[in-house]
Amino acid sequence: MNYSTQLLRFSLAVLTLCRRELVRFYRQRSRIIGVIASPLVFWFLIGSGLGGSFRHPSAPPDVNYLEYFFPGTIVLIMLFTSIFSTISIIEDRREGFLQSVIVAPIPRSSIALGKISGGTLLALIQALILLGLAPFIGISLSITSVLLATVSLFLIAFGLTGLGFCIAWQMDSTQGFHAIMNLFLIPLWLLSGALFPASGAAGWIATIMKLNPLTYSVAAVRQSLYLHGHIVVQELLPLPVSLMITTTFALLMFLVSTAVVKHGKTL
């Protein structure tokens, strides 16, 4: 088999699995509503409730909590989308579809990339929809900031979907997957700087936040939205460093996902 044939099979497998994820998700409208509405309600209620009492230590008085919480809400929507999209792995195993894909004459890496790509596109589309609300809460967007935010969001979506893929591949039931989500993925987001800055947290919490790769993902989104040196982002690492860490996380999750497909549980 020559290289062009292998590349064709790889590309076809990736595109087919990616398209299947997109079609499957948007046929389930209740899932769309849950993915978008839950974080928005969360953002509005918490942002409104803490708006009068929250003050970022480095922010000017006109920065309210709704504005500070906005980048974290976008990441939360992508986290929810990644979780819901990777649940399909458990359903595919139960229905027998996954077994037929495993025995097909395609590279195992194409299975991981196809599934992750589908979840990534779903998360990115919904994140960009929410990004359109930024001007209404006082965040001025330029073409450069939108492009940088899109790159950041794509990397975050890819990494989170890859993480969800690794967990879902090992699960036998959706109940077990949700338990892992509540125990691991949600705290991962809570300690990412989405709800509160590391500078105001207890010492051990601040240390965990510095070790959390999602902290730099949220920082990358926040820095992309404030390209003109807004004081809110002064305590964060430079944007190139945040993007580099986010990219490393995304690539690592893809490599682990590929390894899990090759050597992990399949039946």
Phi, psi and omega per residue, in radians:
M1 nan 2.185 -3.096
N2 -1.435 3.017 -3.037
Y3 -1.140 -0.696 -3.114
S4 -1.107 -0.653 3.110
T5 -1.175 -0.727 3.107
Q6 -1.102 -0.727 3.134
L7 -1.142 -0.669 3.122
L8 -1.120 -0.772 3.120
R9 -1.120 -0.729 3.125
F10 -1.070 -0.862 -3.102
S11 -1.122 -0.733 -3.130
L12 -1.127 -0.710 3.119
A13 -1.124 -0.763 -3.136
V14 -1.100 -0.826 -3.111
L15 -1.152 -0.668 -3.138
T16 -1.146 -0.825 -3.141
L17 -1.176 -0.651 3.115
C18 -1.127 -0.824 3.130
R19 -1.086 -0.680 3.127
R20 -1.067 -0.700 3.118
E21 -1.137 -0.726 -3.137
L22 -1.125 -0.846 -3.124
V23 -1.104 -0.753 -3.102
R24 -1.097 -0.729 -3.100
F25 -1.191 -0.828 -3.043
Y26 -1.361 -0.133 2.969
R27 -1.402 -0.308 -3.138
Q28 -1.817 1.494 -2.997
R29 -1.172 -0.543 3.106
S30 -1.092 -0.575 3.110
R31 -1.196 -0.656 3.103
I32 -1.088 -0.804 -3.127
I33 -1.077 -0.768 -3.127
G34 -1.117 -0.696 -3.100
V35 -1.161 -0.714 -3.077
I36 -1.531 -0.773 -3.022
A37 -1.203 -0.709 -3.076
S38 -1.041 -0.900 3.101
P39 -1.115 -0.596 3.124
L40 -1.141 -0.751 3.085
V41 -1.105 -0.748 3.113
F42 -1.020 -0.811 -3.137
W43 -1.096 -0.811 -3.062
F44 -1.205 -0.777 -3.089
L45 -1.199 -0.844 3.140
I46 -1.194 -0.731 3.133
G47 -1.090 -0.706 3.125
S48 -1.249 -0.664 -3.113
G49 -1.207 -0.641 -3.111
L50 -1.717 -0.027 -3.048
G51 -1.000 -0.623 -3.092
G52 -1.486 -0.301 -3.062
S53 -1.910 -0.351 -3.105
F54 -1.419 2.324 3.026
R55 -2.428 2.040 3.068
H56 -1.163 2.361 -3.070
P57 -1.062 -0.380 -3.101
S58 -1.995 0.083 -3.013
A59 -1.693 2.635 3.034
P60 -1.243 2.838 -3.060
P61 -1.047 -0.456 -3.055
D62 -1.397 -0.042 3.108
V63 -1.569 1.891 3.138
N64 -1.600 3.078 -3.041
Y65 -1.242 -0.552 3.089
L66 -1.028 -0.681 3.128
E67 -1.240 -0.746 3.131
Y68 -1.126 -0.683 -3.048
F69 -1.352 -0.259 -3.016
F70 -1.031 -0.869 3.122
P71 -1.039 -0.675 3.115
G72 -1.134 -0.578 3.105
T73 -1.184 -0.680 3.078
I74 -1.058 -0.777 3.118
V75 -1.143 -0.619 3.107
L76 -1.116 -0.702 3.091
I77 -1.072 -0.729 3.123
M78 -1.186 -0.607 3.082
L79 -1.120 -0.794 3.117
F80 -1.090 -0.761 3.134
T81 -1.103 -0.733 3.131
S82 -1.096 -0.714 3.129
I83 -1.109 -0.866 -3.092
F84 -1.146 -0.642 -3.106
S85 -1.240 -0.611 -3.124
T86 -1.410 -0.218 3.004
I87 -1.048 -0.475 -3.130
S88 -1.048 -0.413 3.103
I89 -1.103 -0.761 3.117
I90 -1.137 -0.737 3.127
E91 -1.158 -0.675 3.116
D92 -1.126 -0.646 3.104
R93 -1.160 -0.728 -3.130
R94 -1.150 -0.630 -3.102
E95 -1.479 -0.168 3.121
G96 1.615 -0.090 -3.126
F97 -1.155 -0.681 -3.087
L98 -1.098 -0.663 3.125
Q99 -1.122 -0.665 3.124
S100 -1.194 -0.550 3.096
V101 -1.257 -0.688 -3.106
I102 -1.080 -0.683 -3.078
V103 -1.498 -0.087 3.131
A104 -1.205 2.634 -3.129
P105 -1.375 1.091 3.131
I106 -2.302 2.694 3.106
P107 -1.100 2.491 3.123
R108 -1.104 -0.549 3.134
S109 -1.111 -0.486 3.126
S110 -1.214 -0.522 3.082
I111 -1.143 -0.844 3.127
A112 -1.097 -0.807 -3.096
L113 -1.158 -0.678 3.133
G114 -1.115 -0.821 3.132
K115 -1.130 -0.797 -3.107
I116 -1.161 -0.670 3.141
S117 -1.098 -0.716 3.116
G118 -1.077 -0.830 3.109
G119 -1.132 -0.619 3.128
T120 -1.122 -0.791 3.138
L121 -1.127 -0.702 3.100
L122 -1.060 -0.824 -3.125
A123 -1.136 -0.709 -3.105
L124 -1.149 -0.753 -3.140
I125 -1.040 -0.801 -3.101
Q126 -1.253 -0.570 3.079
A127 -1.160 -0.695 3.139
L128 -1.174 -0.554 3.073
I129 -1.101 -0.791 3.121
L130 -1.189 -0.576 3.125
L131 -1.034 -0.513 3.117
G132 -1.126 -0.242 3.113
L133 -1.479 -0.159 -3.048
A134 -0.947 -0.793 -3.128
P135 -1.068 -0.425 -3.092
F136 -1.360 -0.212 3.114
I137 -1.984 0.239 3.032
G138 1.731 0.145 3.122
I139 -1.726 2.029 3.139
S140 -1.449 2.258 -3.111
L141 -1.906 2.416 3.004
S142 -2.020 2.986 3.124
I143 -1.068 -0.706 3.140
T144 -1.126 -0.766 -3.130
S145 -1.148 -0.652 3.109
V146 -1.150 -0.732 3.129
L147 -1.124 -0.784 3.124
L148 -1.148 -0.684 3.103
A149 -1.126 -0.674 3.120
T150 -1.115 -0.747 3.088
V151 -1.072 -0.795 3.131
S152 -1.070 -0.785 -3.120
L153 -1.132 -0.668 3.101
F154 -1.083 -0.798 -3.140
L155 -1.112 -0.714 3.117
I156 -1.123 -0.802 -3.137
A157 -1.065 -0.715 3.140
F158 -1.131 -0.771 -3.139
G159 -1.157 -0.772 -3.133
L160 -1.168 -0.691 3.106
T161 -1.156 -0.680 3.073
G162 -1.091 -0.698 3.093
L163 -1.122 -0.780 3.091
G164 -1.088 -0.639 3.104
F165 -1.070 -0.817 -3.121
C166 -1.046 -0.695 -3.124
I167 -1.281 -0.807 -3.072
A168 -1.130 -0.572 -3.110
W169 -1.084 -0.480 -3.107
Q170 -1.591 -0.115 -3.013
M171 -1.625 2.581 3.067
D172 -1.742 -0.353 -3.057
S173 -2.465 2.680 3.088
T174 -1.193 -0.511 3.104
Q175 -1.104 -0.748 3.102
G176 -1.136 -0.637 3.125
F177 -1.147 -0.735 3.117
H178 -1.144 -0.601 3.102
A179 -1.113 -0.751 3.098
I180 -1.134 -0.666 3.124
M181 -1.038 -0.842 -3.109
N182 -1.184 -0.551 -3.081
L183 -1.457 -0.515 -2.975
F184 -2.127 -0.931 -3.000
L185 -1.230 -0.747 3.132
I186 -1.141 -0.808 3.032
P187 -1.041 -0.557 3.082
L188 -1.035 -0.688 3.124
W189 -1.320 -0.711 -3.112
L190 -1.044 -0.588 -3.106
L191 -1.763 0.624 -3.128
S192 -1.923 0.071 -3.047
G193 1.505 0.101 3.135
A194 -1.256 -0.676 -3.097
L195 -1.653 -0.596 -3.094
F196 -2.677 2.633 -3.141
P197 -1.334 2.677 3.134
A198 -1.138 -0.480 -3.078
S199 -1.157 -0.410 -3.134
G200 -1.787 0.088 -3.082
A201 -1.634 2.860 3.045
A202 -1.077 2.761 -3.038
G203 -0.981 -0.811 -3.099
W204 -1.240 -0.548 3.071
I205 -1.175 -0.753 3.128
A206 -1.082 -0.623 3.118
T207 -1.161 -0.761 3.102
I208 -1.084 -0.699 -3.140
M209 -1.111 -0.639 3.122
K210 -1.205 -0.490 3.130
L211 -1.522 -0.210 -3.086
N212 -1.420 2.045 -3.136
P213 -1.091 -0.463 -3.135
L214 -1.218 -0.377 3.062
T215 -1.022 -0.743 -3.110
Y216 -1.333 -0.424 3.054
S217 -1.212 -0.821 3.082
V218 -1.093 -0.689 3.113
A219 -1.089 -0.678 3.135
A220 -1.101 -0.719 3.104
V221 -1.144 -0.792 -3.120
R222 -1.094 -0.735 -3.140
Q223 -1.203 -0.582 3.103
S224 -1.129 -0.600 -3.120
L225 -1.362 -0.381 -3.118
Y226 -2.091 1.163 -3.102
L227 -1.297 -0.297 -3.042
H228 -1.659 0.514 3.013
G229 1.301 0.598 3.087
H230 -1.033 2.451 -3.027
I231 -1.140 -0.369 -3.130
V232 -1.058 -0.522 -3.038
V233 -1.744 0.159 -3.085
Q234 -1.156 -0.538 -3.089
E235 -1.426 -0.102 -3.083
L236 -1.555 2.863 3.048
L237 -1.172 2.758 3.084
P238 -1.005 2.634 -3.095
L239 -0.983 -0.763 3.114
P240 -1.018 -0.637 3.127
V241 -1.201 -0.756 3.104
S242 -1.065 -0.734 3.112
L243 -1.164 -0.652 3.137
M244 -1.134 -0.759 3.120
I245 -1.154 -0.711 3.114
T246 -1.121 -0.717 3.097
T247 -1.114 -0.739 3.113
T248 -1.065 -0.750 3.113
F249 -1.072 -0.769 -3.136
A250 -1.108 -0.798 3.126
L251 -1.134 -0.691 3.128
L252 -1.095 -0.734 3.127
M253 -1.126 -0.623 3.097
F254 -1.186 -0.732 3.132
L255 -1.131 -0.716 3.104
V256 -1.158 -0.705 3.112
S257 -1.065 -0.752 3.102
T258 -1.097 -0.735 3.110
A259 -1.126 -0.653 3.136
V260 -1.151 -0.699 3.111
V261 -1.122 -0.692 -3.090
K262 -1.280 -0.652 -2.991
H263 -2.129 -0.139 -3.078
G264 -1.546 -2.871 -3.075
K265 -1.257 2.396 3.137
T266 -2.175 -0.384 -3.069
L267 -1.971 nan nan
